[in-house]
Amino acid sequence: MQEQLFNAQRELAETEVTGTAGGGLVTAKVNGQGEVTGLSIDPKAIDTDDPADTAETVADLVLAAIRDAAREAQELQQEKMGPLAQGLGGGGGIPGGFPGLGGA
């Protein structure tokens, strides 16, 4: 069981999921552990005529893309770790626990 847990954690760390916002104007990449590993912003998201509004819009799009990717990472965590955590009494004996595995 411990080896399965280790392998699942390693697989999560190596797997990337993608979240998008604004019809693909902003893309966030997150690994299966929920760590942001990349972010791209399409130049079309930038309106040079209104920098203040653009900054606010881009910030909102970045947050939305990160949230989308985090949701994907949480689903991946539950897929990979859920059965193992249940086998260990709901994850109670796992040092550090599994952030995001609780309720959906």
N, C-alpha and C positions, 0 to 999 in steps of 0.2 A: 504494500500500500504506500509506503514511504517513497519507494522508487517511482511509482506511478505519479505521486504528487510532485516529486521533483521534475519528472519529465513533462508534466502538464504545465508547471510554472515556467520551465525553459521554453516550451512551445509558445506560451503566451508572450514571453519577452521577445521572441523572434518573429511573431506574427504582427503584421500591420493591417489596420483597418483605416478606411477613409470616410470622412464626413465632408459634406458640401453645403454651401448656402448661396443664395442669390443666383440660382440656376447654374451653379458651377463657377461663379466669379471668385469664390474663396473655397479652397480645399485645405482641410486639415488631415494630417496623418497621425495616428495614435497607435502605439503598440498595444498588445493584448492586456498589458498591465495598466493601461490608462495614461501612459506618459506620452505627451505630445512629441512627435519625432520630426514633424515637418509642417510647413504652412506655405501655401502659395496664394497670391492675390493677382488676379488677371488685371492687366493695365486698364481694361475697359471699366473697372470699378472706380477709377479715379476721374473725377470731374474737376479739371483745372480751373474752371470758372467759379467754383464754390468750394474752396479747400476746407472750410469749417464743416460744412454739411457732409462733404466727402469723408472727412476723418471720422465723423460720428457714424455714418453709414458703414464704412469699412470696419470699424470697431464692432458694430452690431453683427455684421456678416461673419467676422472672425469668431466671435462668441458662439454664434449659431452653428458654424462649421465644427468647432471644437465640441460643442454639445452633441452634435450629430455623430461625430466620431466616437465620443465617450460612450454614447448609447450602444453603438456597434461593439465597442470593446467590452462593455458590460454583458452584452448578449454572448460574446465569445467566452468571457470568463465563466458565465453560468453553464455554457455548453461543455467546456473543458473541465471546470473545477466542481461544478454542482454535484455530480455523482460522487466524487471523492470526498467533498465536504460532508455530504450526507452520511457517508460511510464512517466518518470520524465524529459522528454526533453533531452534525450541523456546523462543523468547523470550529467548535469550542476549544479543541486541543491544539490548534494550529497557531504557532507563534506569529504575532502580527496580524492574524486573521486575513481575510480577503476583502479589501475595500470594494464596495459595489456589489457584493454577492448577496447581500441581505434581502431586501425586498424589491420587487419590481412592480 
